Amino acid sequence: MVGKPNVGKSTLVNTMLGVKIAPISPKPQTTRKRVRGIHTEGNRQIVFVDTPGWHEAADALSEYMIRQITEALAEVNLVLWLVDLRHPPTHEDELVARALRPLKDQVPIILVGNKADAARYPEAALQAYAELLPGLETRMISAQNERDAKALRDEVLALLPEGPFFFPEDYAKGDQTPEEWAAEIVREEAMKRLKEEIPYSIATKTEEFELRPAPAGGGGGTFYIRVNIYVERENHKPILIGAGGRKLKEIGAAARKQLEVFLARKVYLDLQVKVYPNWRKDPEALRELGYH
């Protein structure tokens, strides 16, 4: 799955799998790492690779994100290039087309026009995108529509080459660890609630993840999860925390609700806000925060 930021790649992966394995928010660049989603159906398996949105690299983090895309493209059998039919092509779409050009004769590439249900002139928009890389198969969908997603998934299954399964038949739908998932869910909920530059300057990392047994006779137990939220500047902390801690409580409550569904257990979510100056520009900081 490739495309510029905020065209619906993660939404489409989640719809195709029938479960949420990738974070989503209205903010661009919610996806920062490659995330693999696994769909197994009888003797067939698809490994979807959701990638960050393609954009101009401006710091070490964005360079890392572009590298995640190029590395993914080097190891796939098929590419779905997603575009937003509500808008005409931009410079970022041209960057994606340029990156895909060398692959055109090596693997199938399908140009997928998303948000067709909300576009005013979807056919004209799709044609404009098709002109960036002529000769591709094209499709129009709504990534949130299960019927559209299933039809495209079936088409992908038919196009993939024969080979062994990459994951066991009973493997989970995604390849993230529970610790990674917890951190991503917290970051997703924070991005939804923060404005201006701050959503892009936060990072999250799970520091503790432990199932604590219930008191005698209680049964089940509770997951204790401690996630640090890092910001780049001291003056970002009070914005993230909010008056009386209200904003941080909102983020925690929403994230906890998702995590309890995912883990099928009660969750005690402990969020702590810390300052890590200019972490987006520091390759060593990126490694410490899980971007490696």
ABEGO torsion letter per residue (X at the ends): XBEBBGAGAAAAAAAAAGBBABBBBABBGABABBBBBBBBBEABBBBBBBBBBBBBBABAAAAAAAAAAAAAAAABABBBBBBBAABBBBAAAAAAAAAAAAAAAABBBBBBBBGAAABABAAAAAAAAAAABBGBBBBBBBAABAAAAAAAAAAAAAABBBEBBABBAABBABABBAAAAAAAAAAAAAAAABBEAAAAABBBBBABBBBBBBBBGAEGEBBBBBBBBBBABAAAAAAAAEBGGAAAAAAAAAAAAAAAAAAGBBBBBBBBBBBBBGAAABAAAAAAAGBX
